Amino acid sequence: NIYAVEALHRAGLHPARPCNELSATEWGALHRELQAVLDEAIRAKGSTLSDRTYRTAESVEGGFQDRHLVYAKAGRTCACGGEIARIVQAQRATFFCPGCQR
């Protein structure tokens, strides 16, 4: 969920938007951002959140949480100046910026 939220934000796509409404250009952007987010997260050894339950096989905390743009940042200001929002989808928290994710 972390990586999906971050990729959608980078691609400028609203998380509640039906996927069958995306254009080919938007699908391409989402694909690129998914790859980029996953690559960065792997290089950073994943995301260790405030509960500190995730660690690598070497018992090291991940570092990608320091690069989250919207995940778990509801109420904070986005780089665009908008306020990051939180919604629930399929019993999971989803974070996005209404200003840059229309």
N, C-alpha and C positions, 0 to 999 in steps of 0.2 A: 504494500500500500504506500509506503514511503516513496518508493521510486516511481510509482505510477503518478502520484500527486506532483512530484517534482518535475517529471517529464511533461505532464499536461501543462504545468505552469510555464515551463520554458517554451513550449510550443504555442502558448497563448490560447489554449482550448479550455472551455468551461467543463468541469468534470461531470455535469449532469446532461451534457449534450449527447443526444443519441448518435451512436457511431455511424449509423446509416445516413446521417446528414453531413458527414465530413466530405470535403472535396478531395480530389487526388493530391492536391498541393498540401492540404492539411494532414492527410495520411502520411505524406512524405516527411513533413515537419515532425510529426509525432514519432515516426520511426527513427529519424535521426536523433531526436532528443532522448528517446528511450535508450538507444545505443550509447549515447554520450553519458547519460546519468548512470547507467549500469557500469560502464567502463570506469568512470570516476569513483563510483562507490566501491568497486572491486579494488582499485588502486589504493583507496583510503581504508580498506579492510572492513567495509560495512558501516553501519550506524549503531552506536551504543546510545540508547536513550536514557532518560532520567532514572529509570528503574535499574539500570546497569546490569541487566540480565544477559545481554549479548556480549560475547567475547570470542576472539578467534581461537583456533586450535592451540595457539601458543599462549592463551589466556591474556591476550592484549585487547584493550577496547578498540573499537573501530573509530574512525575519524571523520566519516562522511557527515555526521550530524552537525558538524561545524560549517558545512556547506549548504545545509537546507535553506531554501529560499522561502518556502511557505509551510512545510510540514510542522505541525504543532506550534504554529506562530499566530494563532487566531488573536485578533485585536491589535496586532503589531502593524506597523506601516511597511507596505511593500516598497520596492525601489521606485515604482511608478507614482507613489504618493497615496495610493488607495489603502484601505484597511483590509487585512487578510481575514477571511471569514472561515467558519467551520460549519459543515453540514454532515449529516449521517447518511451513508449509502450502504445498504446491505449490512447493517449493524457495524459499520466501520466508519471512523472519523475521516473526513476528507477536508482538506484545507485548500483554499484558492483565493485569488485576488479578483474581485468583481471588476476592478478597473482594467486589468490586462488580460483577463480570461473571459471573454464574452461568449 
